[in-house]
Every structure is written in structure tokens, then in C-alpha cells.
């Protein structure tokens, strides 16, 4: 739940998102009570990397499937997924 633009009850954490394929790349994600920030960068050494091909990334973002592969801390993957309200 957001309060004054903040994410209530969130303990800060970092993770990576890797998109595979010709136009893929790595993105570092930081989740804090102030929100979520994204920046391109090296995801090695992060506790969790979510890996997607382009099609499963789009379908996951649109809430059609729970796609991708969680590499690392699966409990953190669940925490991250539970931040979002799926339609």
C-alpha cells in the first residue's frame, strides 16, 4: 500500500532482471520505501536475478503468466512479486 508516494512496510532490497535475446540486457532494481528504481548494470553478486526471454517478460508484466526463472533467493522473488497488484 502506498502512503504519500511511499511503499508502506517495505524493507529495502536489490535484485536484477535479465532479458535474454538480441535486444536483451541486465537491469539493477532497487526497492525501498520510497519506491522502485531501475538502472542498467551488472547483476552479478545480487541475491536474486529474474531471467526472462522477451515474450515471457511481456506476458509477466501484463499479468498474463508468472514467467521467467528466479536464480538465487526465491523468497526474495516472492516478496518482490507480492508488491504488485495484478489485474
N, CA, C and O atoms as CSV, one atom per row, in Angstrom:
chain,resi,resn,atom,element,x,y,z
A,1,UNK,N,N,0.847,-1.166,0.000
A,1,UNK,CA,C,0.000,0.000,0.000
A,1,UNK,C,C,0.896,1.233,0.000
A,1,UNK,O,O,1.886,1.278,0.730
A,2,UNK,N,N,0.561,2.225,-0.806
A,2,UNK,CA,C,1.329,3.456,-0.880
A,2,UNK,C,C,0.755,4.492,0.070
A,2,UNK,O,O,-0.460,4.675,0.145
A,3,UNK,N,N,1.624,5.157,0.783
A,3,UNK,CA,C,1.240,6.251,1.659
A,3,UNK,C,C,2.137,7.430,1.293
A,3,UNK,O,O,3.353,7.365,1.472
A,4,UNK,N,N,1.533,8.519,0.775
A,4,UNK,CA,C,2.302,9.691,0.352
A,4,UNK,C,C,3.404,9.308,-0.628
A,4,UNK,O,O,4.527,9.801,-0.517
A,5,UNK,N,N,3.097,8.435,-1.586
A,5,UNK,CA,C,4.072,8.035,-2.584
A,5,UNK,C,C,5.086,7.020,-2.110
A,5,UNK,O,O,5.983,6.650,-2.868
A,6,UNK,N,N,4.971,6.564,-0.890
A,6,UNK,CA,C,5.902,5.579,-0.348
A,6,UNK,C,C,5.246,4.204,-0.330
A,6,UNK,O,O,4.020,4.094,-0.316
A,7,UNK,N,N,6.063,3.164,-0.330
A,7,UNK,CA,C,5.561,1.795,-0.231
A,7,UNK,C,C,5.639,1.406,1.238
A,7,UNK,O,O,6.729,1.190,1.770
A,8,UNK,N,N,4.494,1.317,1.889
A,8,UNK,CA,C,4.455,1.048,3.328
A,8,UNK,C,C,4.920,-0.370,3.636
A,8,UNK,O,O,4.589,-1.308,2.911
A,9,UNK,N,N,5.683,-0.522,4.707
A,9,UNK,CA,C,6.072,-1.829,5.202
A,9,UNK,C,C,7.119,-2.546,4.376
A,9,UNK,O,O,7.263,-3.761,4.510
A,10,UNK,N,N,7.855,-1.846,3.529
A,10,UNK,CA,C,8.857,-2.487,2.683
A,10,UNK,C,C,10.244,-2.310,3.290
A,10,UNK,O,O,10.658,-1.196,3.609
A,11,UNK,N,N,10.949,-3.418,3.443
A,11,UNK,CA,C,12.357,-3.379,3.825
A,11,UNK,C,C,13.162,-3.370,2.530
A,11,UNK,O,O,12.924,-4.199,1.652
A,12,UNK,N,N,14.102,-2.451,2.399
A,12,UNK,CA,C,14.851,-2.254,1.157
A,12,UNK,C,C,15.593,-3.527,0.736
A,12,UNK,O,O,16.129,-4.259,1.568
A,13,UNK,N,N,15.608,-3.770,-0.586
A,13,UNK,CA,C,16.385,-4.863,-1.152
A,13,UNK,C,C,16.698,-4.568,-2.612
A,13,UNK,O,O,16.067,-3.711,-3.230
A,14,UNK,N,N,17.677,-5.282,-3.157
A,14,UNK,CA,C,18.095,-5.143,-4.548
A,14,UNK,C,C,17.981,-6.488,-5.243
A,14,UNK,O,O,18.117,-7.541,-4.619
A,15,UNK,N,N,17.729,-6.435,-6.533
A,15,UNK,CA,C,17.701,-7.637,-7.355
A,15,UNK,C,C,18.044,-7.246,-8.779
A,15,UNK,O,O,18.168,-6.063,-9.097
A,16,UNK,N,N,18.196,-8.235,-9.623
A,16,UNK,CA,C,18.493,-7.984,-11.023
A,16,UNK,C,C,17.431,-8.593,-11.913
A,16,UNK,O,O,16.779,-9.572,-11.551
A,17,UNK,N,N,17.266,-7.992,-13.093
A,17,UNK,CA,C,16.392,-8.543,-14.122
A,17,UNK,C,C,17.239,-8.703,-15.379
A,17,UNK,O,O,17.878,-7.754,-15.834
A,18,UNK,N,N,17.237,-9.904,-15.931
A,18,UNK,CA,C,17.996,-10.189,-17.150
A,18,UNK,C,C,17.019,-10.571,-18.260
A,18,UNK,O,O,16.228,-11.503,-18.117
A,19,UNK,N,N,17.089,-9.831,-19.372
A,19,UNK,CA,C,16.322,-10.178,-20.565
A,19,UNK,C,C,17.283,-10.796,-21.562
A,19,UNK,O,O,18.316,-10.210,-21.886
A,20,UNK,N,N,16.944,-11.979,-22.046
A,20,UNK,CA,C,17.807,-12.674,-22.989
A,20,UNK,C,C,17.403,-12.327,-24.415
A,20,UNK,O,O,16.339,-11.749,-24.640
A,21,UNK,N,N,18.232,-12.671,-25.356
A,21,UNK,CA,C,17.924,-12.449,-26.763
A,21,UNK,C,C,18.705,-11.279,-27.345
A,21,UNK,O,O,19.532,-10.665,-26.670
A,22,UNK,N,N,18.427,-10.981,-28.616
A,22,UNK,CA,C,19.169,-9.953,-29.357
A,22,UNK,C,C,19.125,-8.577,-28.705
A,22,UNK,O,O,20.139,-7.881,-28.691
A,23,UNK,N,N,18.001,-8.173,-28.175
A,23,UNK,CA,C,17.865,-6.847,-27.578
A,23,UNK,C,C,17.822,-6.906,-26.060
A,23,UNK,O,O,17.350,-5.972,-25.411
A,24,UNK,N,N,18.308,-7.990,-25.498
A,24,UNK,CA,C,18.268,-8.174,-24.056
A,24,UNK,C,C,19.326,-7.359,-23.340
A,24,UNK,O,O,20.086,-6.611,-23.956
A,25,UNK,N,N,19.357,-7.519,-22.040
A,25,UNK,CA,C,20.327,-6.826,-21.210
A,25,UNK,C,C,20.003,-7.032,-19.750
A,25,UNK,O,O,19.029,-7.697,-19.398
A,26,UNK,N,N,20.834,-6.451,-18.905
A,26,UNK,CA,C,20.674,-6.581,-17.460
A,26,UNK,C,C,20.264,-5.249,-16.849
A,26,UNK,O,O,20.734,-4.188,-17.260
A,27,UNK,N,N,19.374,-5.323,-15.855
A,27,UNK,CA,C,18.890,-4.144,-15.146
A,27,UNK,C,C,18.959,-4.410,-13.654
A,27,UNK,O,O,18.535,-5.461,-13.175
A,28,UNK,N,N,19.501,-3.440,-12.925
A,28,UNK,CA,C,19.533,-3.499,-11.461
A,28,UNK,C,C,18.264,-2.828,-10.936
A,28,UNK,O,O,17.898,-1.738,-11.375
A,29,UNK,N,N,17.604,-3.489,-9.997
A,29,UNK,CA,C,16.364,-2.985,-9.408
A,29,UNK,C,C,16.598,-2.769,-7.920
A,29,UNK,O,O,17.058,-3.668,-7.217
A,30,UNK,N,N,16.274,-1.560,-7.442
A,30,UNK,CA,C,16.359,-1.255,-6.006
A,30,UNK,C,C,14.959,-0.945,-5.506
A,30,UNK,O,O,14.278,-0.069,-6.038
A,31,UNK,N,N,14.538,-1.668,-4.480
A,31,UNK,CA,C,13.219,-1.473,-3.878
A,31,UNK,C,C,13.435,-0.873,-2.497
A,31,UNK,O,O,14.126,-1.458,-1.663
A,32,UNK,N,N,12.846,0.293,-2.255
A,32,UNK,CA,C,12.936,0.971,-0.963
A,32,UNK,C,C,11.546,1.465,-0.588
A,32,UNK,O,O,10.643,1.422,-1.423
A,33,UNK,N,N,11.347,1.926,0.627
A,33,UNK,CA,C,10.051,2.507,0.983
A,33,UNK,C,C,9.690,3.716,0.116
A,33,UNK,O,O,8.519,4.079,0.012
A,34,UNK,N,N,10.699,4.338,-0.507
A,34,UNK,CA,C,10.445,5.493,-1.377
A,34,UNK,C,C,10.012,5.094,-2.778
A,34,UNK,O,O,9.561,5.949,-3.540
A,35,UNK,N,N,10.133,3.830,-3.140
A,35,UNK,CA,C,9.716,3.372,-4.462
A,35,UNK,C,C,10.709,2.394,-5.058
A,35,UNK,O,O,11.539,1.813,-4.359
A,36,UNK,N,N,10.603,2.229,-6.361
A,36,UNK,CA,C,11.441,1.287,-7.099
A,36,UNK,C,C,12.243,2.070,-8.127
A,36,UNK,O,O,11.689,2.883,-8.867
A,37,UNK,N,N,13.556,1.822,-8.173
A,37,UNK,CA,C,14.400,2.446,-9.182
A,37,UNK,C,C,15.032,1.359,-10.041
A,37,UNK,O,O,15.345,0.267,-9.568
A,38,UNK,N,N,15.207,1.687,-11.303
A,38,UNK,CA,C,15.786,0.771,-12.279
A,38,UNK,C,C,16.960,1.455,-12.951
A,38,UNK,O,O,16.897,2.643,-13.267
A,39,UNK,N,N,18.039,0.700,-13.171
A,39,UNK,CA,C,19.160,1.230,-13.923
A,39,UNK,C,C,19.891,0.074,-14.592
A,39,UNK,O,O,20.042,-0.995,-14.001
A,40,UNK,N,N,20.349,0.288,-15.834
A,40,UNK,CA,C,21.126,-0.759,-16.486
A,40,UNK,C,C,22.400,-1.007,-15.694
A,40,UNK,O,O,22.995,-0.073,-15.155
A,41,UNK,N,N,22.810,-2.244,-15.626
A,41,UNK,CA,C,24.054,-2.533,-14.917
A,41,UNK,C,C,24.259,-4.005,-14.668
A,41,UNK,O,O,23.388,-4.834,-14.933
A,42,UNK,N,N,25.432,-4.310,-14.153
A,42,UNK,CA,C,25.839,-5.677,-13.846
A,42,UNK,C,C,24.992,-6.234,-12.705
A,42,UNK,O,O,24.858,-5.602,-11.658
A,43,UNK,N,N,24.423,-7.415,-12.912
A,43,UNK,CA,C,23.569,-8.034,-11.896
A,43,UNK,C,C,24.280,-9.152,-11.135
A,43,UNK,O,O,23.691,-9.779,-10.255
A,44,UNK,N,N,25.537,-9.401,-11.472
A,44,UNK,CA,C,26.274,-10.441,-10.739
A,44,UNK,C,C,26.484,-9.976,-9.304
A,44,UNK,O,O,26.712,-8.792,-9.053
A,45,UNK,N,N,26.408,-10.892,-8.388
A,45,UNK,CA,C,26.586,-10.569,-6.982
A,45,UNK,C,C,25.307,-10.158,-6.276
A,45,UNK,O,O,25.312,-9.991,-5.056
A,46,UNK,N,N,24.202,-9.988,-7.011
A,46,UNK,CA,C,22.918,-9.666,-6.370
A,46,UNK,C,C,22.292,-10.945,-5.824
A,46,UNK,O,O,22.551,-12.024,-6.358
A,47,UNK,N,N,21.474,-10.854,-4.771
A,47,UNK,CA,C,20.912,-12.059,-4.163
A,47,UNK,C,C,19.885,-12.761,-5.048
A,47,UNK,O,O,19.578,-13.934,-4.834
A,48,UNK,N,N,19.348,-12.041,-6.047
A,48,UNK,CA,C,18.310,-12.605,-6.906
A,48,UNK,C,C,18.420,-12.002,-8.292
A,48,UNK,O,O,18.587,-10.791,-8.438
A,49,UNK,N,N,18.327,-12.847,-9.315
A,49,UNK,CA,C,18.220,-12.388,-10.696
A,49,UNK,C,C,17.011,-13.080,-11.304
A,49,UNK,O,O,16.916,-14.307,-11.303
A,50,UNK,N,N,16.082,-12.272,-11.826
A,50,UNK,CA,C,14.929,-12.794,-12.545
A,50,UNK,C,C,15.268,-12.764,-14.032
A,50,UNK,O,O,15.568,-11.707,-14.587
A,51,UNK,N,N,15.219,-13.924,-14.669
A,51,UNK,CA,C,15.634,-14.040,-16.068
A,51,UNK,C,C,14.430,-14.353,-16.952
A,51,UNK,O,O,13.644,-15.252,-16.655
A,52,UNK,N,N,14.299,-13.600,-18.042
A,52,UNK,CA,C,13.169,-13.745,-18.963
A,52,UNK,C,C,13.641,-13.715,-20.409
A,52,UNK,O,O,14.631,-13.057,-20.729
A,53,UNK,N,N,12.934,-14.428,-21.285
A,53,UNK,CA,C,13.030,-14.135,-22.705
A,53,UNK,C,C,12.016,-13.010,-22.954
A,53,UNK,O,O,11.174,-12.745,-22.096
A,54,UNK,N,N,12.084,-12.359,-24.094
A,54,UNK,CA,C,11.249,-11.175,-24.335
A,54,UNK,C,C,9.757,-11.469,-24.204
A,54,UNK,O,O,9.031,-10.690,-23.587
A,55,UNK,N,N,9.289,-12.574,-24.771
A,55,UNK,CA,C,7.856,-12.882,-24.745
A,55,UNK,C,C,7.361,-13.139,-23.321
A,55,UNK,O,O,6.313,-12.622,-22.935
A,56,UNK,N,N,8.095,-13.925,-22.540
A,56,UNK,CA,C,7.622,-14.205,-21.185
A,56,UNK,C,C,7.726,-12.971,-20.292
A,56,UNK,O,O,6.961,-12.843,-19.336
A,57,UNK,N,N,8.664,-12.055,-20.586
A,57,UNK,CA,C,8.728,-10.806,-19.825
A,57,UNK,C,C,7.461,-9.982,-20.053
A,57,UNK,O,O,6.847,-9.506,-19.098
A,58,UNK,N,N,7.074,-9.815,-21.306
A,58,UNK,CA,C,5.869,-9.032,-21.620
A,58,UNK,C,C,4.637,-9.668,-20.985
A,58,UNK,O,O,3.831,-8.970,-20.370
A,59,UNK,N,N,4.485,-10.970,-21.126
A,59,UNK,CA,C,3.318,-11.642,-20.553
A,59,UNK,C,C,3.304,-11.568,-19.031
A,59,UNK,O,O,2.235,-11.470,-18.429
A,60,UNK,N,N,4.470,-11.613,-18.405
A,60,UNK,CA,C,4.543,-11.498,-16.949
A,60,UNK,C,C,4.192,-10.087,-16.502
A,60,UNK,O,O,3.424,-9.911,-15.556
A,61,UNK,N,N,4.743,-9.084,-17.169
A,61,UNK,CA,C,4.452,-7.694,-16.814
A,61,UNK,C,C,2.967,-7.387,-16.980
A,61,UNK,O,O,2.402,-6.635,-16.185
A,62,UNK,N,N,2.333,-7.952,-17.991
A,62,UNK,CA,C,0.913,-7.729,-18.239
A,62,UNK,C,C,0.024,-8.583,-17.329
A,62,UNK,O,O,-1.201,-8.468,-17.376
A,63,UNK,N,N,0.632,-9.431,-16.508
A,63,UNK,CA,C,-0.129,-10.238,-15.568
A,63,UNK,C,C,-0.806,-11.443,-16.189
A,63,UNK,O,O,-1.719,-12.013,-15.593
A,64,UNK,N,N,-0.375,-11.841,-17.375
A,64,UNK,CA,C,-0.986,-12.994,-18.046
A,64,UNK,C,C,-0.424,-14.320,-17.560
A,64,UNK,O,O,-1.143,-15.317,-17.495
A,65,UNK,N,N,0.868,-14.335,-17.218
A,65,UNK,CA,C,1.515,-15.554,-16.729
A,65,UNK,C,C,2.511,-15.166,-15.638
A,65,UNK,O,O,2.874,-13.997,-15.508
A,66,UNK,N,N,2.938,-16.128,-14.876
A,66,UNK,CA,C,4.081,-15.953,-13.975
A,66,UNK,C,C,5.254,-16.631,-14.656
A,66,UNK,O,O,5.518,-17.812,-14.428
A,67,UNK,N,N,5.955,-15.884,-15.492
A,67,UNK,CA,C,7.029,-16.453,-16.300
A,67,UNK,C,C,8.396,-16.136,-15.729
A,67,UNK,O,O,8.528,-15.529,-14.666
A,68,UNK,N,N,9.398,-16.559,-16.458
A,68,UNK,CA,C,10.769,-16.283,-16.077
A,68,UNK,C,C,11.319,-17.318,-15.124
A,68,UNK,O,O,10.624,-18.230,-14.677
A,69,UNK,N,N,12.601,-17.142,-14.829
A,69,UNK,CA,C,13.306,-18.041,-13.924
A,69,UNK,C,C,13.948,-17.216,-12.826
A,69,UNK,O,O,14.666,-16.255,-13.101
A,70,UNK,N,N,13.689,-17.589,-11.588
A,70,UNK,CA,C,14.309,-16.922,-10.443
A,70,UNK,C,C,15.606,-17.657,-10.125
A,70,UNK,O,O,15.598,-18.852,-9.831
A,71,UNK,N,N,16.715,-16.933,-10.187
A,71,UNK,CA,C,18.019,-17.502,-9.865
A,71,UNK,C,C,18.523,-16.840,-8.587
A,71,UNK,O,O,18.852,-15.654,-8.570
A,72,UNK,N,N,18.575,-17.624,-7.532
A,72,UNK,CA,C,19.026,-17.080,-6.249
A,72,UNK,C,C,17.941,-17.231,-5.196
A,72,UNK,O,O,17.306,-18.280,-5.093
A,73,UNK,N,N,17.737,-16.196,-4.430
A,73,UNK,CA,C,16.844,-16.185,-3.272
A,73,UNK,C,C,15.376,-16.190,-3.713
A,73,UNK,O,O,14.828,-15.138,-4.046
A,74,UNK,N,N,14.737,-17.365,-3.718
A,74,UNK,CA,C,13.348,-17.464,-4.179
A,74,UNK,C,C,12.370,-16.787,-3.219
A,74,UNK,O,O,11.311,-16.330,-3.651
A,75,UNK,N,N,12.697,-16.712,-1.937
A,75,UNK,CA,C,11.833,-15.984,-1.001
A,75,UNK,C,C,11.819,-14.492,-1.345
A,75,UNK,O,O,10.787,-13.834,-1.218
A,76,UNK,N,N,12.951,-13.968,-1.776
A,76,UNK,CA,C,13.027,-12.573,-2.203
A,76,UNK,C,C,12.218,-12.366,-3.481
A,76,UNK,O,O,11.591,-11.321,-3.655
A,77,UNK,N,N,12.230,-13.347,-4.369
A,77,UNK,CA,C,11.420,-13.265,-5.589
A,77,UNK,C,C,9.941,-13.167,-5.245
A,77,UNK,O,O,9.203,-12.404,-5.869
A,78,UNK,N,N,9.513,-13.928,-4.266
A,78,UNK,CA,C,8.115,-13.866,-3.851
A,78,UNK,C,C,7.783,-12.516,-3.214
A,78,UNK,O,O,6.721,-11.950,-3.474
A,79,UNK,N,N,8.690,-12.001,-2.381
A,79,UNK,CA,C,8.481,-10.663,-1.797
A,79,UNK,C,C,8.324,-9.612,-2.890
A,79,UNK,O,O,7.436,-8.762,-2.817
A,80,UNK,N,N,9.186,-9.669,-3.902
A,80,UNK,CA,C,9.127,-8.709,-4.998
A,80,UNK,C,C,7.816,-8.834,-5.762
A,80,UNK,O,O,7.170,-7.827,-6.052
A,81,UNK,N,N,7.419,-10.049,-6.088
A,81,UNK,CA,C,6.170,-10.266,-6.821
A,81,UNK,C,C,4.946,-9.818,-6.060
A,81,UNK,O,O,3.966,-9.391,-6.670
A,82,UNK,N,N,4.973,-9.905,-4.736
A,82,UNK,CA,C,3.818,-9.530,-3.931
A,82,UNK,C,C,3.660,-8.020,-3.757
A,82,UNK,O,O,2.668,-7.572,-3.181
A,83,UNK,N,N,4.611,-7.235,-4.240
A,83,UNK,CA,C,4.488,-5.775,-4.179
A,83,UNK,C,C,3.411,-5.289,-5.156
A,83,UNK,O,O,2.766,-4.268,-4.917
A,84,UNK,N,N,3.226,-6.018,-6.242
A,84,UNK,CA,C,2.395,-5.560,-7.344
A,84,UNK,C,C,0.979,-6.105,-7.286
A,84,UNK,O,O,0.747,-7.249,-6.898
A,85,UNK,N,N,0.049,-5.267,-7.676
A,85,UNK,CA,C,-1.360,-5.675,-7.798
A,85,UNK,C,C,-1.590,-6.110,-9.231
A,85,UNK,O,O,-1.437,-5.315,-10.159
A,86,UNK,N,N,-1.954,-7.355,-9.414
A,86,UNK,CA,C,-2.187,-7.867,-10.762
A,86,UNK,C,C,-3.649,-7.747,-11.111
A,86,UNK,O,O,-4.522,-8.065,-10.304
A,87,UNK,N,N,-3.907,-7.293,-12.301
A,87,UNK,CA,C,-5.284,-7.095,-12.774
A,87,UNK,C,C,-5.792,-8.384,-13.399
A,87,UNK,O,O,-6.931,-8.438,-13.863
